[in-house]
Amino acid sequence: MKLDQVLIYGMGLMGGSLALAIQEKYPNAEISAIVRSEKSKKSILDKHLAHHVYTVVESTSIQWNEYDLVVFSTPVATLLEIIPSLPISGETIFIDLGSTKQTIVDAVDKHFNGNQHNYISTHPMCGSEQTGPESAVPGLYRDKLCILTKPKMARETVMESVKGFWESIGSWTIPMDAKSHDETLAYVSHLPHVVSTILVNVAGNNKTTMEQVTSIAKPITGGGFRDMSRIAGSNAEMWTSIFKENRYFLQNSIDDFIKQLTEFRNLFLEEDGLEPSKIHSIWDLALKQKETIQKTK
Amino acid sequence: MKLDQVLIYGMGLMGGSLALAIQEKYPNAEISAIVRSEKSKKSILDKHLAHHVYTVVESTSIQWNEYDLVVFSTPVATLLEIIPSLPISGETIFIDLGSTKQTIVDAVDKHFNGNQHNYISTHPMCGSEQTGPESAVPGLYRDKLCILTKPKMARETVMESVKGFWESIGSWTIPMDAKSHDETLAYVSHLPHVVSTILVNVAGNNKTTMEQVTSIAKPITGGGFRDMSRIAGSNAEMWTSIFKENRYFLQNSIDDFIKQLTEFRNLFLEEDGLEPSKIHSIWDLALKQKETIQKTK
């Protein structure tokens, strides 16, 4: 993939880290960034993440075709507003880092309206509770999964180039259709974020817990709570967008969760509900499925 | 505290790590262990965790008063069966590492029946998804919280000695009454373990997720799921015991969780339920409470 001119539209942690990864692998690439705030612009220039930085206000008429690669690193809702303005033809390759795929692919299909195009939707799975360009690190994408979703009319050659690009900066890739992506991500990413956030709020709402917590200088919690709350409350703006985009599957996953938790809770009401065999069967299943999902066995 | 003779009753990860910590700090201490299986006995001897190891079968008549310190590192249910056999008088100090406190303190109060005694219930908060004496490490208790629960008739001097003991091996301590302990732990430890386990089973029960997961060689999950599932399915036997012991508070905490999660889920049904302000208020609260609970701010 030719990478002389790169535009990264939206430069927080993800876009900023991508800029650093590109600088490392493609030292000749000239990187431009578009951001919302003057504060971000300053951070990006201070950290030398991009050669040129423009605020959205300064970028009323973007010459998309001047770039070899355009990367959208914005909330999906913002991206959906931009897609209708992309050029129908040209050599520029467009990718995004969106956390959901169906609404993006639908918007791309609609915009290109049966014409072949160069837009591949990608999802590098390497979020962090950190945000902002000041947290950018060059190795964020190294040895991480990047899911590639090819809209129907995207060129096969572009799919190959995008795959090669992600692999060149150290990611490994798999193709996945938009529906499978959004449903799977609901269960392995979006639901966990909801559950983590609710867990913290449930503990925070318990009077005794908060009395004990505030009575001492050091944390009362162990590694379990720390891990389970790490992603709680992070990046509300991004999650608001994801929840809207993935409403259907996330709602299903929450319903599944409430159903299984209620079944577990009802064991407490049964005479022999907490017999070892019942708890063991739930626990052993989780252990087995965790190994399957995380490929640790 | 005099520590010439120590008995650790039950030697898995916790008991084994305590043995190593004692060896490091009190090189003259002679450590005996009682375990259930020949396999554990062999591991403990191979790893030099204790000087003497007996299986439960070999320990029909324990001379409790031969020891300066007896540490119970068994499931609470097992401990509750042992407490009625402890000597009413003598110099021996008894502690346990139990994850719940009310049933233990009740059993201690009942057994000592108004007599002053040397039993302090303690809870070092440093579990791990690892189990077994082969996972024991000397630093497990270093810079970790140990909660001290003093039964009404336990000697104040013994409370001080036990506090000094834990601090000598690097823990920091706080006193907490049994009810506050069990309620707080339901929210910051027991509920998180339940939620982690159910989360894995919900993902594992979704057909699309498992199709995607099994279609590739590498894990599809990012750091969020990994953290959220770390404690899933671990140590079923211990948790079965904890659930029984802490039935009341854990049930309340699960009910609180289902209530808050259902409220969140119902936002999906409202026209403007996913407006940024609603998600932000839940997310911002979690962020703030997480900082309060973990003392990161």
Interface residues (C-beta under 8 A of the other chain):
Chain A: M125 C126 G127 S128 K144 L145 I147 W172 I174 M176 K179 S180 E183 T184 Y187 V188 S189 L191 P192 H193 V194 V195 S196 T197 I198 L199 V200 N201 V202 A203 G204 N205 N206 T208 T209 M210 E211 Q212 V213 T214 S215 I216 A217 K218 P219 I220 T221 G222 G223 G224 F225 R226 D227 M228 S229 R230 I231 A232 G233 S234 N235 A236 E237 W239 T240 F243 K244 R247 L250 Q251 S253 I254 D255 D256 F257 I258 Q260 L261 T262 F264 R265 F268 L274 P276 I279 H280 I282 W283 D284 L285 A286 L287 K288 Q289 K290 T292 I293 Q294 K295
Chain B: M125 C126 G127 S128 K144 L145 I147 W172 I174 M176 K179 S180 E183 T184 Y187 V188 S189 L191 P192 H193 V194 V195 S196 T197 I198 L199 V200 N201 V202 A203 G204 N205 N206 T208 T209 M210 E211 Q212 V213 T214 S215 I216 A217 K218 P219 I220 T221 G222 G223 G224 F225 R226 D227 M228 S229 R230 I231 A232 G233 S234 N235 A236 E237 W239 T240 F243 K244 R247 L250 Q251 S253 I254 D255 D256 F257 I258 Q260 L261 T262 F264 R265 F268 L274 P276 I279 H280 I282 W283 D284 L285 A286 L287 K288 Q289 K290 T292 I293 Q294 K295
